[in-house]
Amino acid sequence: MARTVIVVGNPKPASRTLDAARLLAVGLTGRQPDLELDLAALGPALLDWNAEAVKTAVADVAACDLAIIASPTFKATYTGLLKLFLDRFSGQTGMRGVVAVPLMLGASERHALAVETHLKPVLAEIGASCPTAGLYLNDKTYAEGPELPQFVEVWKPVVQALAGRIRAS
């Protein structure tokens, strides 16, 4: 079974972004993720290139099969907290073999393209395979709205087929 990790770049611990990432992981895999990285818990360590906790987190993500990479929308893009973490991955190869699903939450549909224009390209740049469209959810209705179940219905077969197979090839 594919190893699933969620990475949440919300500066607020235990956020709605974390909850939405859990819901997406369960929807795509049928089970809880194997690891949750709520980057708010790493805080200032993300600025220390020698921090063992951050090195371990990067290694855990690089070794997983499926990663849900989630962020709230701040200033029309993903958070600086998430950027600090993603900068730890080597370009082109840091997430090679990982199927990544980008997820963003926001208060306005005006920012819905941020997941496609900002988050998904950086994941591809560090080597992740992003076989799905990015998912943008309203931060007030993410749990009960139709968007997440519709996304899962369309993309679950693709994610399940690829997770674990990309690394093997």
N, C-alpha and C positions, 0 to 999 in steps of 0.2 A: 504494500500500500504506500502511496506517495506521502512523503513527509511535507506537511503544510505549516507555514509560518505566516503570521500577520505582523506587519510593521506599521506602527501608527505614529505619525508625526504631529500630533496635536500637543501643544504646550500644556494643555490641561490634562492631568492624569484621569484615567477612567472616564474618558469622554464619550460623547455620542459617536464620534469617529471610530473609537475602539469597538463600541457595540455594533455599529454597522459592519465593520470588518469581520467581526465574529459571525454575524448573520450571513454574510457573503461566503465566508469559508465553510460554514455548515451547509449552506445551500449548494455549493459546488462540490463538496466532498462527502456530505452525509454524516460528518462528525466534527467534533471540536478540533481546532488547530493544535498541532503538536507543540507549538511555541508561540507566545505572544510577546512582542517587543513594543512596549509602550515607551517611546523614546523620551517622554517627559521624565521617566525614572532615571535615565542616564544623565540628563541635564548638562551641567558644566563638563562632565567627562568627555562629551562630544568634541570639546575644544582641545583636549589633551591627546595628542597623537600616540602617546604611550599608555593610555588607559586600557588596562587588561579587559575590563568589562565590555568596552566598545569593540576591541579586537575579537573577543569571543562572540559578540552579537553579529559582527560582520561575517565571521567564519560560519556561524549557524545559518545565516541567510544564504550564503554562497553554497552551502551543502544541502539545502532543501530542494524539493522538487517543485513545489508550488508556493509562491509568495503573494499574499495580498498586501499591496503597498497603499496605505491610506493616509489622507491628509484632509484637514479642513481647507477651504479656500480662503486665503489671506491675500489681499491686494491683487486679486485675479490670478493667483498661482498657488502652488503648494508652499508649506511653511519653511522658514529658514532652518528649523529644527530637523526636518526631514532632509533638507539639502545638506546639512552638516553630516548626517549619517550616510547619505548616498555618495558623498564625496570620498568616502573611505574605500569605495570599490574601484578597482583598476578599470580604466577605460577599455571597452571592447570585450574584456574577459572576466571582470569581477563577478558577474552573475551568469556566466556561461553555464548552460544546462538547467537554468531555473525558468520555469514558466511563471511570469509575473502578470498579475491582474491589477491595474491601477484603479483606485477608488478615491473619489473626492466628494466631500459634503459642502454645501453652501446654502446661504439664505436666499439666493436669487438665481433664477434660471439664466440670467445674463452671464453668469460665469461657467455655464455648463461645458463650454469648449476647453476650459482650463485643463481638464484631465487629458484631453487629446493633444493639445498644443504645448503643454508644459511638462506634465508628469510622464506621460507615455514616452516622449522622445528621450528623456534622461535615462529611463529604464533601458531603452534600446541601446543607448550610448554606452552603458556599462555592461552590455552583453546579455541582458535578459531577453527571453522570447516572450513577446506580448501578442498572443494569438487572438485576443478578444478586443472588442471595442472597450474603451475606458468607461467606467460607470460613474455617473454624477448623480448624487441624490440630494434632495432638499433636506436640510438638517432638522427640520421640524416634522417631516412626514416619512422619513426613510424607512421606519419599521412597519408602517401600515400601508404605504403607497404601493402601487402596482409595479414600479420600476425594478426593484430588486428581484421579485419573483419572475418577472418577464426576462430579465437579464440571465438569471439562472437557467430558465427553461431553454433559452437559445444557446448559451455558452457552456453549460455543464458537460455535454457530450464531448465538446472540443477539448476542454480543460482536462477531463478525465482521460481522454485518449492520449494526450500529450505529456501530462505530468508523469515523470519517471522514465519516459521514453527518450526525451531529448538528451538527457545526461548519458544514457546508455549508447547513443549513436555516435 
